[in-house]
Amino acid sequence: MKIITVFLFFVLVLSCKEQINITESDVKKNNLALPSDVIENLQNGDIILRKGAGPLSAHLMLNTKEEYTHCGILFNDNGIWKAIHTIGGEISDNEIDGIQTITLDGFVSPTADSTLFICRPIFTNNAGEKVYKKALEYLDRSVPFDHRFSLLTTDKLYCSELLYHIFKDVNDGKNIFDIKKKHKSYMLMFSTFFKTKNFKPVYDMREDK
């Protein structure tokens, strides 16, 4: 069955390529930072979500009715917290197309309206460490960005698709993602990360404001 339709293509292209064709002045760098007590309690495999600052992110939210537009997996690299995520090369600071790392500060900086959320996977035993190790495998493979937005293979991946496949990998092939059908298409929903049976909330920036 063909999963990805034209509608899904345009919706998801806005998600992981949220700043494409946006000038530097259009993207607000908020210089946001996480509180030190939050950073001290982070664990490998924690999931971080943000609302993008560009106008295309606003268009995405009109379609999905959700507030978040990008996601990543946190890990500690010799004392420095970073996120593993995937974006298109045209918006990557280092022009890498696909899975790459970014500092935690770099991931948080373009967050709009303090809409940033961190949660911890608990859907299987030792889930966070398993998610982190599996994410490193995809990173080591230098998996390129999925410009066609197809869920059928893992040879190319967009942002939430990376997490979708990692979660299945560490959960005996079982899917835990909320998947919404609209106009005969399927969208991976960020509502997934607010299901407390599968994820433990760690930090919600909006509650700090």
C-alpha positions, 0 to 999 in steps of 0.5 A: 500500500502506498503510504505517502501521498501528495498531501503528506509530502507537503505537510512533512516537508514543512516539518523537517525543512521548516526554514527552507527559503527563509532569510536569516531575518525571518528566523528569530534566534531567541537565545533560549537556554535550559535551566542548569537543574534540567541539564543536570537531570538529562539522560541519554535517549531523552527526546526533545521537541521544539516549535520552529520559528519560521513561517513555514512551521506556522503553516505546518501547525495549521495542517497538523493542529499541533504546536511542535515541528521538530524533534531529536534525541539527546545524548552526552558527548564527553560532558557536552549535551547534544541532539541527534536529528535529521534535516535537509542539507540546505538548512544544515549549518554544516550542509550535511544532508541527513542525520547529524548532531547539534549542540543542545544550545543550537537545537534550543536556540530557534525555539518559538514561543518557548514551545520546547518539551523534553521527555524520557522514553519508558515504553520498554525496559531501559528504553532511553539507553536503547534509543540512544544506542540505536540512534548512534547506529543510524548516525554512524551509517550517515543516513541521508534526509528523506526528501520523498517522505516515505515510511517504507524504508530506513535508507533515508529518514526525516525527523519524526521518521527517525524516531518512528523506526528507532522506537520500533527497533527497540520495541520488538517491531511494535509501533507506539507512534500516534499516526493520523490519517487525513485525506488518505495520507498518514502523519506521524504525530507529536502527540505521541510524546505526551502519552505518559504510559510511554514517556515521562515528562522531563521539562516543559519550557512553557511552564517556566515562563 
